[in-house]
Amino acid sequence: MKYQAIEYIMDQLDIEVFSVADVGSSSTLNAVYEKRALENALTGFEPKEPFRCAPSGALSGAKSVIAIAVPYEIKNSVVTGTPRGFVTNMAWEYDYHHVVEQKLEQIREALVQSHPDASFLLAVDTGPINDRMAAYGAGLGWIGRNQFIIDERIGTGFYIGIILTDFIIEGALPWRTGFESKCGDCRKCQKACPTGALGSDYSFNGQRCISSLTQLKRELTYDECHSLGKSLYGCDLCQWACPQNARVSEVPAELRRRSPNLIDPFEILKLSNKAFKKAYGQMGFAWRGLRILKRNALIVIGNDGKKADFDRLLACLDQLSPALLKYAVYAMMLIDLDRALDFFSESENLQEEVIQMEQWIYQHFRYRD
């Protein structure tokens, strides 16, 4: 198959941004992982070895890689800033996995017409290879200081879909292994990151990234809880700051958001798993599960610091699992320290948590002389 045939398929499916490459060598891109692992800079969501940067290992006999970009709105036009209960716009209203999977399946069906015996691997964010590394290796955009792949036509606001196949596409690009960026001296994303996750010279500390913290299943430290601010899921500050997102192609009507991407954290606390799936199961953030979102909701309530929320939290305590009580302590002590100390003074199971939280408050806020 020739590259022009791929162009025709993409045009028929209204896919503006895509790239095609041979599978090439993955040694340079894998070195990026190894360097980040040594620097403790991984987020914890990266695919495991050995195929994370090796298309030829992920699909036996792989010859070609097709990467597509499906645009989405970075900013929700009906929401200002990051209000309490903020959910990243990329994961709001619909599950982007399904949207991109449909596009990839349409491409696969078109390719099968001329290659009925071909093998395929379709991946959207959850495959054995890293989608950003695969897209970059296939020639899509460049690597930004904000760690996103940036395309001049649609900025950073796009979902990535990957197709591996075992036939050669004539005219495909060679697999890219060298580092390339067009950010130049711009460091607006670094300045916008409140936790310093984006360091100098394109370095990245994944354990500081707010988006990563809202998704991690492990316990969060008090400092990490404080970093979440009012975000229930995700963080878009580095994307909002990127000047490449000031001039992008129009997002298809079916992918635009129609409602505010935020949820009252107390609503999350009241939901059962069944009710959560009914209300939000079709959205992209639902995969993380209700327990983690309840943890984040408690953190958001504490960080917001509204006095009226203290009594509302008291009414919720009996409904919280033991694993979530730590975060209820965090929230209540931030809202009203003296009242929280009085309330928890008779709770033997939480005394150690209360003492540690009190010490952290004194150190972090210089609460008392």
N, C-alpha and C positions, 0 to 999 in steps of 0.2 A: 504494500500500500504506500502511496505517496502522500507527502505532507499536505498537498492541495486537497486531497480527499478529506483529511481531518478538518481543514479550514471550512469546507463545504458543510460538514456535519455540524460544526460549531455554529455556523451562520444560521442553519436551519433551526437549531435549538436556542438561538438568541444568546449564545455564550460569547461575550465580547473579549474576555481576558482568559488566555490559556497558553500553555507552552508544551512542547513535545521534545523529548530527548532520548538518547540511548541510555542504557543503565550505567555504563561507565564504571569507574572506580569509586569506592566510598571511603577510601582511607582518610582523605582530608576532612570530610564532614564528620566522620567518627571521632577524629582528633578533637573536634569542638566539644563533644560530650565528655571525653576523657579530661580535658582541661577544666571544664566546669565542675566535674565531679571532684577533682582535686581541690577546687576552690569552694566547695560546698555551695555551689551556685545552682544546682538543679532544683526544680520545683517539686519533684516527686511524682509527676504525672507523665514523665517521658517513657516511651516504650522500652522494654528490656532488651538486652543484647540477645542474639548477635545481629538482628536484622534491622535495627532502628535506623540505620543510614545505608542499608544495603538492599536495594530493590532486587538484585539478582538472587539474594538468599531468601527473600520473602516470598517469591514466586519462582518455582523451579523453571529454569530455561528462559527467564525474563529477558527480553531484548529492548523493550521500549517503555517509557514512562510518559504518561499524559497528566498534566496538572491543570485543573481549572479553578477559576476564582468566581464565586457567586457573591455579588455585593449585598451589603446590608447597611442600614442607617446606623451610624455610630452614635449620633445624638437623637434622642426622642424629642420631636418638636413640641410636645405638650408638657415637657418636664424641664425644670431649670435646675442646674447644678446636680448635686448628689444628695437628695433629700433622705430623710429617715426611712429605712426600708428599701433603699436603692437596689435594683437588680440590673446588671449590665444589659444594655439594649440588644446585644447579640443573642441573648438567651431568652428573650421575652416573646410572648404570644404564641410562637410556634417552635418546634424542635428542629433546629437547623440540620441535624443529622439526616432527618427524613427528606428535607428539601434538597440537599446536595446528593443524597443517595438516589433520588429520582432522576436527577440530571445525569449522574454517572450510569445509571441503568439504561437510560435512553441512548447514551453514547455507545454503551456496550452492545445494545441491540442493533445499532447501525453498523458497528464494526463486524458483528457476526455475519452480516449479509455477505461480506466478501471473504471472511475468515471463519467459516462455520466450525472448524476444529480447534480454534485458538483457545488458549487458557487465559483467564483474567483474574486479577485481584482488585477489588474496589475498596477504597478506604476513605473514611471520613472521621478523622480525629481519634479513632480507636483501633486502627490497624497495627500490624507488627512494625511498621516503619513510622518515623516521625513525619507528620504531614508538612510542617514548615521546611524541614531539611529536604524532603523529597521535592517540594515545590521549588525551592531554591536551586537544588541540583538540576531540576528539569529546565531551569532558565527563567522562572517566573520572578520578576521584580528584583529587588535587592534587599539586603539585611539592614534594618534600621537600628538606631541606637535604642529604640524602645523594644527591640527583640522581635518586632513584627516584620513580615515580608511586606515591602512597600512597592506598589505599582503606580506609575505616574498617572494612570487613568482613573483609578479607584482608591488611591491612597492605601490605608491599612484596613479599611472596612470591607473585608470579604472573608467568606468561608472557603476553605480549601478542600478540593476533592482530588483524589489520586486514583489513576488506573494504571496497573501494570499489566503488560501482555507479552506473549512469547513470540510475536512476529516483529520483523523489522519495519520501521516507517522511514521510507526514503526522504531525505531532506530534514530529518530531525537534528536538533542541536546536539553537540557533544555534552555529556554529563559534566556539569560545572563543579569543580572542586576548589577553586580559589575563592578567597573572600572578596566580595564586592559590595560597596555601599556608595550612595550618593548624598548622604546626610551632610557631608562636609563639616563645617564648623558649627552647624546648628546643634544646640543642646537643650532645646525647649522642653523635650520630654523628660530629660534628666532633672531639670529645674522644677517640673510639675510633679514629680514623684515625691510624696511626703515622707516616704520611709527610706529613701536612698537606695532602692533596689537596683536602679539604673546607675552604674558607676561610670567612670571615665573609660575611654577607649573601648566602648561597646561591651564592657563587662556587665554582668547581671548576677544579682544575688536572689535566687528564686525563693529563699526562705523569708525574704523581706517583702516580696511582692504581695500587695493587698489582695489581688485576684486569687493568687495561690492560697493565701491564708484562709480566705472564705470557703475554700474547698477541701482543705486538709482534714483528714479524719482523726489525726492525733490531737492530744490536748494542746491548747494554746497557752502560752505564757501571758502574764498580765500585760507586758509590753506589746505582745502581738495582738491581744484583745483591743488595746487602746489604738493600735494602728488601723484597725478595721473602720474606725469612725462610724459612719451611718450606713455602711454598705452591707446589705444582706447577702449579696452574691455578686462578686466581680468588682472591677474597678476600671474605669475608662480614661483616667486623667492623662495618661501618656499619649493616648490616641487623640484626645481633644486638643492637646497642645501641639500636635504635629502639623506643621504648615502644609504638608502634602495632602491633608484632608480638607483643606479649604477649597479645593477645586477638584471635584470628582464627578464621574458620570452619574446620571440619574438612576436611582434604585428602582427596579421594577415595582409596579403598583402592588403586586401580590406579596411583596416582601417588606412593605412599609408597615410601621406600627400604628395602631389606632387607639391605643390606651396608654396611660402613664405606666412606666416600668418601675413600679414601687408597690410594696405590700406593707400594711400595718404590721409591725412585729408581733403585736398581741394577737393578731389573727392567726399567725403562724403557730403561736404557743397553744392556741385552743384547738387546732386541727388534729384529727385522728389521721392515721395513714390512709384510710379509705377516703376521707374527705379531702385530704391533700391531693391524692391522685385524681379525684374527680375535678377539683378546681384548677390544678396546675400540672397535672401529669403530661399534658401535651406540650409543655414548654421546655425549652432547652436546659434550664437549670434544675429540672426535677430529678435528673439522674443522680444528683448528689444525695438525695434522701432527706426525709423530714427531720431526723435527729440532728444532723449537722446544721440545718437551717434553723432549728429551734435554738441550738447553741448560739448561732450568729444573731438571732433575734434578741436573746438576752443581752448579748454584748452591745448591740445597737441601742437598746433601751438604756443601758448603763452609760454609754458614751453620750447619749443625748441629755441625760441628767435632769429630766423633768421631775420635780417634787411630787406631782400628782401620780406619777407612775409607781411610787413606792407601795401604796395600798393595792394597786392593781397587780403588782407582783406578789404581794402577800396572798392574794386570792388565788394565784396560780401555783403556789409552791407544792401543794399536795398532788398536783397533776404531773409534776416533773420527775423524771427518772433520777436515780442517785448520781449518774454521770453528769447531769445538767445542773445539779445544785451548786457546783463550784461557780458556774457562770451567773447563777442567781445571786450568789454572795457578791460576786464582782459588781453586778448591776446595782444591787441595793446599797452597797457600801459607797459607791460613787454618787448615788442620788442623795443619800442622807447618811453620812458616816455615823454620827452619834446615835441616831435611831436604829440603825442596823446593828451596831455594837450591843445595844440594849436587847434587841430582839434575839440575836444569836447567842447571847450570854448563857442561855439555858440549853443550847443545842450542843451536846457533847461530841457528836459525830463531825461537826463542822468547825470545832474550835481551832484546829491547826490551820484550816483554810482561812478562817477569819483573821488569825494572827498574821499570817503571811500577807494577806491582802492589806491589812492595816499598815504593815511595815512598808509595803510597796507604795501605798498612797502617800505616806509621810515623805518617802524618798522622792517620789515622782512629782508631787504637787507642792511639797514643803507646806503641808496642810497646817501644821502647828509649829510654834517656836519651841 
